[in-house]
Amino acid sequence: MKKLGIISEFNPFHNGHEYLLEKSKEKTKAEIAISLMSGDYVQRGEAAIIDKFSRADAAMKAGFDMVVEMPNYISLQSAEYFALGSVKILNKLDIDYLCFGIENEEPDDFLKKAYILIDKKDELDVLTKKNLNNSSFTKARYNATVEILGDNNFITSNNILALEYIRAIEKINSKVKAIPIKRISSANKDIKLNNSKISSSTAIRKHIFDSYKDHVPSYSYELIEKSKEIYGLANMNYYYDLFKFLILIEHRLMDDIIGYENGIDNYLEKIAIKNCSFNNFIKEATTKRYTSSRIKRLMLNYILENKICFNKYDLDFYKVLAFNKKSEYILKNAKAKAIIRKKDSYNLSKTDKIVFSRMIDASNLYNLSTGRNLYEDFTKKIRRY
């Protein structure tokens, strides 16, 4: 059976995601569609707008056959490690195709440029280092990429992530075939709702209390509204208070945490002392060198104790959030162990148990911050469709 994978956040699930799944199935003719989805924390360094079970529910209603939870140490990383960690998991699920959105490029042109950048990696690294003077790595990489391609339209956050997916496939020598799908109507960074009713996640989150209804499928809208009514939305000030306690009062060390750079702990400590609100803290901490997303990811990784050494682990499990009858083929044939019930985790390796426990801790923290019940990973029935 041919299987396609889509790496996702679905924060929230919207019409563009429905389009991506539809086009992915059309191009690949795959019989099984799997979503590897960020759990309760997403790459921009924030808590997801609604919980992972609700987002998985929306994905299944859209036509996915299985939703697998991405470990939060992967979801809270820069594009390179986000992509590599995700592709490694999907490779163990033995998918045939990895489908992803791109911007400003036709698929064939995108692939040509991506492989140019992969072939010229050494030159790209040298130029990036040259451009690092008082600049963030992201900006330096951008300038280096433009210099090699002679094209500044290629560089968008979506395209960079897509490039890293391809780079990861090459790095682990996977048989997975990369399938770019061109986005329509709206770019990832757009903050305005689009008249075509296909808008970015950013725009939808920005308008989550007013006019977003037509930009998400009806089943997703119902889940979002139910979550808003019962729990409200996650408040990042909650996490900022935890961060301040750990760094200012407990003085927990940060030097082994994902995203750490020498001296950044002292830098953040000085700013945290002066700022009571999360927004003010992020505003002051953000510089050309330290992007807001990087600061937020580091803050959450620090709270969750996600350590740099995790990137060396070879995970041998995958945590299932939802599945249907068809996807039982994956459960029987994957090269890793499925975690569906608590007892499935009992025989994990030492390193897998560490990662799994961090996933449970992250869920419980999210539930505390939103007034949900603790231990839902063990008490909430996994959805079978």
SERO-4910 file (N, C-alpha, C, O; in steps of 0.05 Angstrom, whole numbers):
BEGIN
 pado doro    nc1    nc2    nc3   cac1   cac2   cac3    cc1    cc2    cc3    oc1    oc2    oc3
  Met    A     17    -24      0      0      0      0     18     25      0     36     27     16
  Lys    A     12     44    -18     27     69    -19     18     88      3     -6     90      8
  Lys    A     37    101     16     31    117     39     43    145     36     67    147     28
  Leu    A     28    166     42     38    193     41     39    204     70     22    198     86
  Gly    A     58    221     75     60    235    100     60    265     97     71    275     77
  Ile    A     48    279    115     48    308    116     56    316    144     43    309    164
  Ile    A     77    332    146     86    343    172     70    369    177     69    386    160
  Ser    A     59    371    201     38    391    205     39    403    233     51    393    251
  Glu    A     24    426    235     17    437    261    -13    439    263    -24    435    285
  Phe    A    -26    445    241    -55    449    241    -64    467    264    -81    460    281
  Asn    A    -52    491    264    -56    510    286    -70    536    277    -57    557    277
  Pro    A    -96    534    271   -113    511    271   -115    498    243   -103    508    224
  Phe    A   -131    476    241   -135    463    215   -154    481    198   -175    489    207
  His    A   -144    488    174   -160    507    158   -163    497    129   -155    475    122
  Asn    A   -176    513    112   -183    505     85   -158    499     69   -158    482     51
  Gly    A   -136    513     74   -111    508     59   -100    481     65    -89    468     48
  His    A   -103    471     90    -95    445     98   -111    424     83   -101    403     74
  Glu    A   -137    429     81   -155    411     67   -146    409     37   -146    387     26
  Tyr    A   -139    432     26   -130    433     -2   -104    417     -5   -101    402    -24
  Leu    A    -85    420     14    -59    406     13    -64    376     13    -51    361     -2
  Leu    A    -81    366     31    -87    338     32    -99    327      6    -92    306     -4
  Glu    A   -118    343     -4   -132    335    -29   -112    333    -52   -112    313    -67
  Lys    A    -95    353    -55    -76    353    -77    -54    331    -73    -45    319    -93
  Ser    A    -47    326    -48    -27    305    -42    -37    278    -50    -23    262    -62
  Lys    A    -62    272    -44    -74    247    -51    -76    245    -82    -72    224    -94
  Glu    A    -83    267    -94    -87    268   -123    -60    262   -138    -60    247   -157
  Lys    A    -38    274   -128    -12    271   -141      0    244   -136     13    233   -154
  Thr    A     -3    233   -112     11    209   -105     -5    184   -109      6    162   -112
  Lys    A    -32    187   -110    -49    163   -111    -45    145    -87    -51    121    -88
  Ala    A    -36    156    -65    -31    140    -41    -57    130    -29    -78    143    -30
  Glu    A    -55    107    -16    -79     95     -4    -82    101     26   -103     99     37
  Ile    A    -60    110     38    -60    117     66    -46    145     70    -25    150     58
  Ala    A    -59    162     85    -48    189     91    -43    192    121    -61    188    137
  Ile    A    -18    199    127    -10    202    155     -2    230    161     13    242    145
  Ser    A    -11    241    183     -2    268    192     16    264    216      8    253    236
  Leu    A     41    274    214     58    277    237     54    305    247     64    324    235
  Met    A     40    308    269     31    335    278     44    343    304     46    327    323
  Ser    A     52    368    306     62    379    331     41    375    353     17    377    347
  Gly    A     50    370    377     31    366    399     20    393    408      8    407    392
  Asp    A     23    399    433     11    423    444     29    448    442     21    470    450
  Tyr    A     53    445    431     71    467    428     82    467    400     90    446    389
  Val    A     84    490    387     89    492    359    116    507    354    127    520    372
  Gln    A    125    506    329    152    515    322    156    545    327    179    554    331
  Arg    A    136    561    326    139    590    331    145    595    361    149    618    369
  Gly    A    145    573    378    151    576    406    128    584    423    131    599    442
  Glu    A    104    575    416     80    581    431     63    556    435     66    536    422
  Ala    A     45    559    454     25    538    458      5    539    435     -3    560    425
  Ala    A     -3    515    426    -22    513    404    -49    526    411    -56    527    435
  Ile    A    -63    536    391    -88    551    396   -110    533    408   -126    542    425
  Ile    A   -111    507    400   -128    488    413   -112    462    417    -90    459    405
  Asp    A   -122    445    434   -106    421    442   -102    401    419   -115    402    399
  Lys    A    -82    384    423    -74    365    402    -95    345    395    -97    337    371
  Phe    A   -112    337    414   -133    317    407   -154    329    389   -164    316    371
  Ser    A   -161    354    394   -181    368    377   -170    372    349   -184    369    330
  Arg    A   -144    380    347   -132    384    321   -129    358    306   -133    357    281
  Ala    A   -123    336    320   -122    310    308   -150    301    298   -152    289    277
  Asp    A   -170    308    314   -198    301    306   -205    315    280   -217    303    262
  Ala    A   -197    341    277   -203    355    252   -188    343    229   -199    340    207
  Ala    A   -163    335    233   -147    323    212   -160    297    202   -161    291    178
  Met    A   -170    281    221   -182    255    213   -208    260    198   -214    246    178
  Lys    A   -223    280    206   -248    287    192   -243    297    164   -260    295    146
  Ala    A   -219    309    160   -211    319    134   -204    296    115   -204    300     90
  Gly    A   -196    273    126   -189    251    108   -162    237    114   -154    220     99
  Phe    A   -149    245    136   -125    231    143   -133    204    155   -155    200    165
  Asp    A   -114    184    154   -120    158    164   -106    153    191   -114    135    206
  Met    A    -86    169    197    -73    167    223    -60    194    230    -50    208    212
  Val    A    -61    202    255    -47    226    265    -27    217    286    -35    205    306
  Val    A     -2    223    282     19    216    301     30    242    314     34    262    300
  Glu    A     35    241    340     44    265    354     74    268    351     90    250    356
  Met    A     83    292    343    111    298    341    122    304    369    110    320    384
  Pro    A    144    291    378    155    298    404    162    328    405    171    340    386
  Asn    A    157    340    428    159    369    430    188    379    428    192    403    421
  Tyr    A    208    362    433    235    372    429    241    375    399    259    390    392
  Ile    A    226    362    382    228    366    353    212    391    344    222    407    329
  Ser    A    188    393    354    170    415    345    180    442    355    174    462    343
  Leu    A    197    442    376    207    468    386    236    472    378    253    480    394
  Gln    A    241    468    352    268    472    341    267    488    315    246    491    303
  Ser    A    291    496    307    294    510    281    288    491    259    286    467    263
  Ala    A    286    501    234    278    486    211    295    461    207    284    439    201
  Glu    A    321    463    210    338    440    204    332    416    222    328    394    212
  Tyr    A    330    420    248    326    398    266    296    390    267    290    367    271
  Phe    A    278    409    263    250    403    260    246    383    237    232    363    240
  Ala    A    258    390    214    255    373    191    268    346    194    256    325    188
  Leu    A    293    346    204    307    320    206    294    301    226    290    278    220
  Gly    A    285    311    249    272    295    268    246    284    258    239    260    263
  Ser    A    231    300    243    205    292    232    208    271    211    194    251    210
  Val    A    227    276    192    232    257    170    241    230    181    233    209    170
  Lys    A    257    230    202    266    204    213    242    188    224    241    164    220
  Ile    A    223    201    236    199    187    246    183    176    223    175    153    223
  Leu    A    177    193    203    161    184    180    175    162    165    162    144    154
  Asn    A    202    162    164    217    141    151    212    114    164    210     94    151
  Lys    A    210    115    191    205     90    206    176     80    203    170     57    208
  Leu    A    159     99    194    131     90    187    130     81    159    108     73    149
  Asp    A    153     81    145    155     70    118    137     84     98    125     71     81
  Ile    A    136    111    100    119    125     80    134    126     53    158    123     52
  Asp    A    119    129     32    130    130      5    134    159     -5    152    164    -21
  Tyr    A    116    177      5    117    205     -5    115    224     19    100    219     38
  Leu    A    130    245     17    128    267     37    118    291     21    132    302      4
  Cys    A     94    300     27     82    323     13     83    348     31     79    346     56
  Phe    A     88    371     19     91    396     35     85    420     17     88    418     -8
  Gly    A     77    442     29     71    466     15     95    482      8    114    483     24
  Ile    A     95    496    -15    116    515    -22    103    540    -32     79    541    -38
  Glu    A    119    562    -34    109    588    -43    127    599    -65    151    594    -66
  Asn    A    115    615    -82    129    631   -103    144    615   -124    157    627   -141
  Glu    A    141    589   -124    156    572   -143    137    550   -153    119    540   -139
  Glu    A    142    542   -178    129    518   -189    144    494   -177    168    496   -173
  Pro    A    131    471   -173    144    449   -160    170    440   -173    190    435   -158
  Asp    A    171    438   -199    196    429   -212    218    449   -209    241    441   -204
  Asp    A    212    475   -210    232    495   -206    242    495   -177    266    499   -172
  Phe    A    224    491   -159    231    490   -131    251    467   -126    272    471   -113
  Leu    A    245    443   -137    263    420   -133    291    425   -145    311    418   -133
  Lys    A    292    438   -168    317    444   -181    334    462   -163    358    457   -159
  Lys    A    322    483   -152    336    502   -135    344    489   -109    366    494    -98
  Ala    A    327    472    -98    332    458    -73    357    440    -76    375    440    -58
  Tyr    A    359    426    -98    382    408   -102    408    424   -108    429    414   -102
  Ile    A    405    447   -120    428    465   -123    440    472    -96    464    471    -92
  Leu    A    422    480    -78    430    488    -51    442    465    -35    461    468    -20
  Ile    A    431    441    -39    441    417    -26    469    410    -37    487    404    -21
  Asp    A    472    412    -63    498    405    -75    519    426    -67    543    419    -66
  Lys    A    511    451    -62    530    472    -56    530    478    -26    534    501    -17
  Lys    A    525    457    -10    523    461     19    548    474     31    546    492     48
  Asp    A    572    465     23    596    476     34    599    506     28    606    521     45
  Glu    A    593    513      3    594    541     -4    573    557     11    578    580     20
  Leu    A    549    545     15    528    558     30    536    563     59    531    585     70
  Asp    A    550    544     71    559    546     99    580    568    102    580    584    121
  Val    A    598    569     82    619    590     83    607    618     81    615    636     96
  Leu    A    588    621     62    576    647     58    559    655     83    557    678     90
  Thr    A    546    635     95    530    640    119    547    651    141    541    671    155
  Lys    A    570    638    145    588    646    166    598    674    161    602    690    180
  Lys    A    603    680    136    613    707    128    592    728    134    599    751    141
  Asn    A    567    721    131    545    740    135    535    743    164    516    757    169
  Leu    A    548    728    182    537    727    210    542    752    227    531    754    248
  Asn    A    558    770    217    565    793    234    541    807    245    526    820    230
  Asn    A    537    805    271    515    818    285    488    813    272    470    830    273
  Ser    A    485    790    261    460    782    248    451    755    258    468    739    268
  Ser    A    425    749    256    416    722    264    425    702    243    431    709    220
  Phe    A    426    677    251    434    656    232    414    655    209    421    651    186
  Thr    A    388    660    216    367    659    195    372    680    173    370    674    150
  Lys    A    379    704    182    384    726    163    410    720    147    411    725    123
  Ala    A    430    710    160    455    704    147    451    682    126    462    683    104
  Arg    A    435    662    133    429    640    114    413    651     90    418    643     68
  Tyr    A    395    669     96    379    681     75    397    695     55    395    690     31
  Asn    A    416    711     64    433    726     47    451    707     30    457    712      7
  Ala    A    461    686     43    477    667     30    462    652      8    473    647    -14
  Thr    A    437    645     13    420    631     -6    415    649    -30    416    640    -53
  Val    A    408    674    -25    403    693    -47    428    696    -65    426    698    -89
  Glu    A    451    697    -52    476    700    -67    481    676    -85    491    679   -108
  Ile    A    475    652    -76    479    628    -92    459    625   -115    466    619   -137
  Leu    A    434    630   -108    412    627   -128    408    651   -146    398    649   -168
  Gly    A    417    674   -136    411    699   -150    381    705   -151    371    716   -170
  Asp    A    367    697   -130    338    698   -130    328    701   -101    333    684    -84
  Asn    A    316    724    -95    306    729    -68    277    721    -64    266    724    -42
  Asn    A    264    710    -85    236    701    -82    235    673    -71    214    665    -60
  Phe    A    257    658    -72    257    630    -63    253    629    -32    241    611    -22
  Ile    A    265    649    -19    266    647     10    241    657     24    235    680     25
  Thr    A    226    637     34    203    642     52    206    621     74    220    601     70
  Ser    A    192    625     96    194    605    118    184    578    108    196    557    116
  Asn    A    163    577     92    153    552     82    174    538     64    178    514     66
  Asn    A    186    554     46    206    542     28    231    532     42    243    512     34
  Ile    A    240    547     62    263    539     77    257    512     91    274    494     91
  Leu    A    234    509    103    226    484    116    225    462     95    234    439    100
  Ala    A    213    468     72    211    448     51    239    439     42    244    415     37
  Leu    A    257    458     39    285    452     32    298    433     53    312    414     46
  Glu    A    292    438     78    304    422     99    292    394     99    305    374    107
  Tyr    A    266    391     91    255    364     88    271    348     68    278    325     72
  Ile    A    276    361     45    291    347     24    319    341     33    330    319     28
  Arg    A    332    360     46    359    355     57    359    332     76    378    316     76
  Ala    A    338    330     93    336    308    113    333    281     99    345    262    107
  Ile    A    317    280     78    313    255     63    339    246     52    346    222     52
  Glu    A    355    265     41    381    258     29    400    249     52    416    230     48
  Lys    A    399    263     74    419    257     96    416    229    107    436    216    112
  Ile    A    391    220    110    387    193    121    384    172     99    378    149    105
  Asn    A    388    180     74    387    162     51    360    147     50    359    123     47
  Ser    A    338    162     53    311    150     54    301    147     25    308    161      7
  Lys    A    283    127     22    270    122     -3    247    141     -8    235    142    -30
  Val    A    240    157     12    217    175     10    220    195    -13    242    206    -16
  Lys    A    199    199    -28    200    218    -50    187    244    -41    164    244    -31
  Ala    A    201    266    -45    190    293    -38    171    303    -59    178    303    -83
  Ile    A    147    312    -50    127    322    -69    119    350    -60    102    353    -42
  Pro    A    130    371    -73    121    398    -66     93    404    -78     87    396   -100
  Ile    A     77    418    -62     50    426    -71     50    457    -68     54    468    -46
  Lys    A     44    471    -90     45    500    -90     20    510    -75     -2    503    -80
  Arg    A     26    528    -55      4    541    -41    -12    559    -60     -1    570    -79
  Ile    A    -38    562    -54    -54    580    -69    -66    601    -51    -71    597    -27
  Ser    A    -70    625    -62    -85    647    -50    -71    661    -28    -73    686    -26
  Ser    A    -57    647    -11    -46    661     13    -18    651     20    -13    627     18
  Ala    A      0    669     27     27    662     36     26    657     66      8    666     80
  Asn    A     46    642     75     47    634    103     48    658    122     37    657    144
  Lys    A     61    680    113     64    703    131     41    723    130     41    742    145
  Asp    A     22    719    112      0    738    109    -16    740    136    -21    720    149
  Ile    A    -24    765    142    -38    769    167    -67    777    162    -83    780    181
  Lys    A    -75    780    137   -102    787    130   -117    763    119   -105    747    104
  Leu    A   -142    761    126   -159    739    115   -163    744     85   -168    766     76
  Asn    A   -161    722     69   -163    724     41   -191    721     31   -206    705     42
  Asn    A   -199    735     10   -226    733     -1   -232    706    -12   -256    698    -14
  Ser    A   -212    691    -19   -216    664    -30   -223    644     -8   -230    621    -14
  Lys    A   -222    652     17   -227    635     40   -206    614     45   -210    596     62
  Ile    A   -183    617     32   -159    602     39   -139    622     49   -126    636     34
  Ser    A   -136    622     75   -119    641     89    -98    627    106   -100    603    111
  Ser    A    -77    642    113    -56    630    129    -65    625    158    -84    637    167
  Ser    A    -51    607    171    -56    601    199    -52    627    216    -67    632    235
  Thr    A    -32    643    208    -26    667    222    -50    686    221    -58    697    242
  Ala    A    -62    690    197    -85    708    194   -109    697    210   -123    712    222
  Ile    A   -113    671    209   -136    659    223   -133    663    254   -152    669    267
  Arg    A   -109    658    264   -104    662    293   -109    691    300   -120    697    322
  Lys    A   -101    709    283   -104    738    288   -133    745    290   -141    764    304
  His    A   -150    731    275   -179    738    274   -196    716    288   -219    713    281
  Ile    A   -184    702    307   -197    679    319   -222    687    335   -238    670    342
  Phe    A   -225    713    342   -248    722    357   -268    737    340   -288    748    350
  Asp    A   -264    737    313   -283    751    296   -290    736    271   -308    720    271
  Ser    A   -277    742    248   -288    735    222   -274    711    208   -273    711    184
  Tyr    A   -265    692    223   -249    670    211   -266    647    202   -256    629    188
  Lys    A   -292    646    208   -308    622    205   -307    610    177   -304    585    174
  Asp    A   -308    626    156   -308    615    129   -281    606    119   -279    595     97
  His    A   -261    609    135   -233    602    127   -224    576    138   -201    567    133
  Val    A   -242    562    153   -236    536    163   -260    518    157   -282    527    155
  Pro    A   -255    491    154   -278    473    149   -297    474    173   -289    481    195
  Ser    A   -322    467    169   -342    469    190   -335    452    214   -340    461    237
  Tyr    A   -323    428    210   -316    411    233   -294    424    249   -293    421    274
  Ser    A   -275    438    236   -254    451    251   -265    475    266   -257    480    289
  Tyr    A   -283    490    254   -295    513    267   -309    504    293   -307    517    313
  Glu    A   -324    483    291   -339    473    315   -319    465    337   -325    471    361
  Leu    A   -297    453    331   -277    445    351   -264    469    363   -260    470    388
  Ile    A   -258    489    347   -245    514    357   -264    529    376   -256    537    398
  Glu    A   -289    532    367   -308    547    383   -314    532    410   -318    545    430
  Lys    A   -316    506    409   -320    491    433   -297    494    453   -301    498    477
  Ser    A   -273    494    442   -250    497    459   -248    525    471   -242    529    494
  Lys    A   -254    545    454   -255    573    464   -275    577    486   -270    590    506
  Glu    A   -299    565    482   -321    568    502   -314    555    529   -319    567    550
  Ile    A   -302    531    528   -298    517    552   -271    525    566   -270    527    590
  Tyr    A   -250    529    550   -224    533    561   -211    560    555   -192    568    569
  Gly    A   -221    574    535   -207    598    527   -182    590    511   -179    567    503
  Leu    A   -164    609    507   -139    604    493   -115    604    512   -116    617    532
  Ala    A    -95    589    505    -71    588    521    -59    616    525    -58    631    506
  Asn    A    -50    622    549    -38    648    555     -8    645    560      0    631    578
  Met    A      7    658    543     37    655    545     48    668    570     71    662    578
  Asn    A     33    686    583     42    697    608     45    675    629     62    677    647
  Tyr    A     29    654    628     31    631    646     58    619    644     71    613    664
  Tyr    A     68    615    619     94    602    615    117    621    622    138    613    631
  Tyr    A    112    647    618    132    666    625    137    667    655    160    670    664
  Asp    A    115    665    670    118    664    700    135    639    708    151    641    726
  Leu    A    130    616    695    146    593    702    175    597    694    193    590    710
  Phe    A    179    609    671    206    614    662    221    632    682    244    627    689
  Lys    A    208    653    691    221    672    710    227    658    736    249    663    748
  Phe    A    210    641    746    215    626    770    240    609    767    258    609    785
  Leu    A    242    595    745    264    576    741    291    591    737    311    582    748
  Ile    A    291    613    723    316    627    716    324    647    738    348    652    742
  Leu    A    304    660    751    310    681    770    311    671    799    326    682    815
  Ile    A    295    651    805    294    642    833    307    615    837    324    612    855
  Glu    A    301    596    820    313    570    823    341    569    811    358    552    818
  His    A    347    587    792    372    589    779    380    562    765    403    553    766
  Arg    A    360    550    753    365    525    738    383    531    715    380    551    700
  Leu    A    403    514    711    422    518    689    408    513    662    389    499    659
  Met    A    419    527    641    407    526    615    426    515    594    419    511    571
  Asp    A    451    511    601    472    506    581    469    479    566    483    475    546
  Asp    A    452    461    575    448    436    561    421    435    546    412    413    537
  Ile    A    408    458    545    381    459    534    381    465    504    398    481    495
  Ile    A    363    453    489    361    458    460    357    488    455    339    501    466
  Gly    A    373    500    437    371    528    431    390    546    446    391    570    442
  Tyr    A    405    534    465    423    550    482    447    559    466    457    545    448
  Glu    A    456    583    472    481    594    461    495    607    484    483    620    501
  Asn    A    521    605    485    537    616    507    530    645    513    532    662    496
  Gly    A    522    650    538    516    677    547    487    685    544    479    706    555
  Ile    A    470    669    530    442    677    526    427    676    553    407    691    556
  Asp    A    435    658    571    421    656    597    424    682    613    405    692    624
  Asn    A    448    693    614    453    718    628    438    741    615    426    759    628
  Tyr    A    437    741    589    423    761    573    393    761    579    381    782    584
  Leu    A    381    737    579    352    735    584    345    740    614    324    751    620
  Glu    A    364    733    631    359    738    660    357    768    666    339    777    681
  Lys    A    374    783    654    374    812    658    348    825    648    337    844    660
  Ile    A    338    815    625    314    826    614    289    817    629    270    832    633
  Ala    A    289    792    639    267    781    654    263    796    681    240    800    690
  Ile    A    285    805    693    283    819    718    267    845    715    252    853    733
  Lys    A    269    857    691    257    884    687    228    882    676    213    902    677
  Asn    A    219    859    666    194    857    652    174    838    665    180    814    669
  Cys    A    151    848    671    130    832    683    113    816    663    103    795    669
  Ser    A    111    827    639     94    814    619    110    800    598    132    808    591
  Phe    A     99    778    587    112    762    567    117    778    542    139    777    531
  Asn    A     97    794    533    100    809    508    123    829    510    138    833    491
  Asn    A    125    843    533    146    863    537    174    849    537    193    859    527
  Phe    A    174    826    550    199    810    552    209    803    524    232    807    517
  Ile    A    191    792    507    198    783    480    206    807    463    225    805    448
  Lys    A    192    829    466    198    853    451    226    863    456    241    870    438
  Glu    A    234    863    482    260    873    489    282    853    483    305    861    476
  Ala    A    276    827    485    296    806    481    303    802    451    325    793    445
  Thr    A    284    808    434    287    803    405    307    823    393    305    847    397
  Thr    A    327    812    379    347    828    365    352    816    337    339    796    330
  Lys    A    370    828    322    378    817    296    390    789    300    386    772    283
  Arg    A    403    785    322    416    759    328    396    739    339    397    715    332
  Tyr    A    379    748    357    360    730    370    331    736    360    319    756    369
  Thr    A    320    720    343    293    724    334    273    718    356    280    703    375
  Ser    A    249    728    354    229    723    375    222    694    377    218    683    399
  Ser    A    221    680    353    214    651    354    236    636    368    230    617    383
  Arg    A    261    643    364    283    629    377    281    633    407    285    614    422
  Ile    A    276    657    416    274    663    445    251    646    457    254    634    478
  Lys    A    228    646    444    204    632    454    209    602    455    201    588    474
  Arg    A    222    591    434    228    562    434    247    555    457    242    535    471
  Leu    A    267    572    460    286    566    482    272    567    509    277    550    526
  Met    A    254    586    513    240    589    538    224    563    544    224    554    566
  Leu    A    210    553    524    193    529    528    211    504    531    205    487    547
  Asn    A    232    502    515    251    479    518    263    479    546    267    458    558
  Tyr    A    269    503    557    280    506    584    261    496    605    268    481    623
  Ile    A    236    504    602    215    496    621    211    466    620    208    453    641
  Leu    A    211    455    596    205    426    592    230    409    594    228    384    593
  Glu    A    253    421    598    279    407    601    285    389    576    293    366    579
  Asn    A    281    401    553    289    387    528    318    392    523    326    415    518
  Lys    A    334    371    523    363    374    523    375    370    495    364    355    479
  Ile    A    398    383    491    412    381    465    417    352    457    416    345    434
  Cys    A    423    335    477    430    307    471    406    292    458    411    271    446
  Phe    A    382    302    461    359    288    449    362    286    419    352    267    407
  Asn    A    375    305    407    378    305    378    395    281    368    395    274    345
  Lys    A    409    268    386    425    245    379    410    219    382    419    198    374
  Tyr    A    386    220    395    371    196    400    359    185    374    350    201    357
  Asp    A    359    159    371    345    146    349    319    135    359    318    112    370
  Leu    A    297    150    357    272    143    368    261    117    356    263    113    331
  Asp    A    251    100    373    241     74    363    211     71    370    201     49    374
  Phe    A    197     94    373    168     93    379    155    116    365    168    136    357
  Tyr    A    128    114    363    112    136    353     86    136    369     74    115    373
  Lys    A     77    160    377     54    163    394     29    170    377     29    191    364
  Val    A      9    152    377    -14    155    360    -36    172    374    -43    166    397
  Leu    A    -46    192    360    -68    208    371    -95    199    360   -115    202    373
  Ala    A    -95    189    336   -120    180    323   -113    162    300    -92    165    287
  Phe    A   -130    142    294   -126    125    270   -152    112    262   -172    112    277
  Asn    A   -152    101    238   -176     87    228   -168     58    220   -145     50    223
  Lys    A   -187     44    211   -183     16    204   -161     12    183   -144     -6    185
  Lys    A   -162     29    163   -142     27    141   -113     30    151    -95     16    142
  Ser    A   -109     47    171    -82     53    180    -71     31    198    -48     32    207
  Glu    A    -87     10    204    -77    -12    219    -54    -26    204    -38    -40    216
  Tyr    A    -53    -22    178    -31    -31    162     -4    -20    172     16    -33    173
  Ile    A     -5      6    180     19     19    191     26      7    218     50      1    223
  Leu    A      6      2    235     11     -9    261     25    -36    259     41    -43    276
  Lys    A     19    -51    239     30    -78    236     57    -78    222     73    -97    226
  Asn    A     63    -58    206     87    -59    189    108    -37    195    129    -38    183
  Ala    A    103    -19    213    122      3    218    147     -9    231    147    -30    243
  Lys    A    169      6    228    195     -2    239    199      9    267    222     10    277
  Ala    A    178     18    279    179     29    306    154     20    321    135     10    309
  Lys    A    154     23    347    133     14    364    111     35    367    117     58    373
  Ala    A     86     28    363     64     47    366     56     49    396     54     29    410
  Ile    A     53     74    405     43     78    432     14     88    430      9    111    421
  Ile    A     -4     72    438    -33     79    437    -44     79    466    -59     97    473
  Arg    A    -36     60    482    -44     58    510    -20     61    528      3     58    519
  Lys    A    -24     67    553     -2     72    572     16     47    573     41     50    574
  Lys    A      5     23    573     21     -1    576     40     -5    552     59    -19    554
  Asp    A     33      8    529     50      5    506     78     18    510     97     11    496
  Ser    A     79     36    530    105     50    535    123     36    555    145     44    559
  Tyr    A    113     14    567    128      2    589    155    -10    580    174     -9    596
  Asn    A    157    -20    556    181    -33    547    199    -16    529    215    -27    514
  Leu    A    195     10    530    211     28    513    240     28    524    245     21    547
  Ser    A    259     35    506    287     38    514    289     61    534    271     77    537
  Lys    A    312     63    546    317     85    566    314    112    553    301    130    564
  Thr    A    326    116    529    324    142    516    296    148    506    286    171    508
  Asp    A    282    127    496    254    131    487    236    138    510    218    155    507
  Lys    A    241    127    533    225    133    557    229    162    565    210    175    574
  Ile    A    253    172    562    258    200    569    242    219    551    229    237    561
  Val    A    243    214    525    228    230    506    198    228    510    184    247    510
  Phe    A    189    203    515    160    199    519    151    213    544    130    225    544
  Ser    A    167    213    565    159    226    590    158    257    586    141    270    598
  Arg    A    176    268    569    174    296    563    149    303    548    137    324    552
  Met    A    140    285    531    115    289    516     91    290    535     73    307    532
  Ile    A     92    272    555     70    272    575     71    297    592     50    309    598
  Asp    A     95    305    600     98    329    616     88    353    601     75    371    613
  Ala    A     94    355    575     85    377    559     55    378    557     43    400    559
  Ser    A     43    355    554     13    354    553      1    364    579    -18    379    580
  Asn    A     13    354    601      2    362    627      6    392    633    -12    404    645
  Leu    A     28    403    624     33    431    628     12    447    612      1    466    622
  Tyr    A      8    439    587    -12    452    570    -40    451    583    -54    471    584
  Asn    A    -47    427    594    -73    424    607    -75    441    632    -97    452    637
  Leu    A    -54    444    647    -54    462    670    -59    491    662    -74    505    674
  Ser    A    -46    499    640    -48    526    631    -75    533    620    -82    557    618
  Thr    A    -90    513    612   -117    518    599   -140    507    616   -163    508    607
  Gly    A   -134    496    639   -156    487    657   -167    460    649   -189    452    657
  Arg    A   -152    444    633   -161    417    625   -153    398    647   -139    405    666
  Asn    A   -162    373    644   -155    352    663   -126    342    658   -117    341    635
  Leu    A   -113    336    679    -86    324    677    -88    295    667   -109    282    669
  Tyr    A    -65    285    656    -62    257    648    -82    249    626    -89    226    624
  Glu    A    -90    268    609   -108    261    587    -96    242    567   -110    227    554
  Asp    A    -69    241    566    -56    222    548    -62    193    556    -62    175    539
  Phe    A    -68    189    582    -74    162    591   -104    157    596   -112    134    597
  Thr    A   -119    179    599   -147    176    605   -166    181    581   -188    171    580
  Lys    A   -156    198    563   -173    205    539   -172    182    519   -150    174    511
  Lys    A   -194    173    511   -195    150    492   -184    159    465   -193    179    454
  Ile    A   -165    143    455   -155    149    428   -177    145    408   -191    125    408
  Arg    A   -179    165    390   -201    163    371   -196    143    349   -175    144    335
  Arg    A   -215    124    346   -214    105    324   -237    111    305   -260    113    314
  Tyr    A   -231    115    280   -252    124    261   -260    102    243   -277    106    226
***
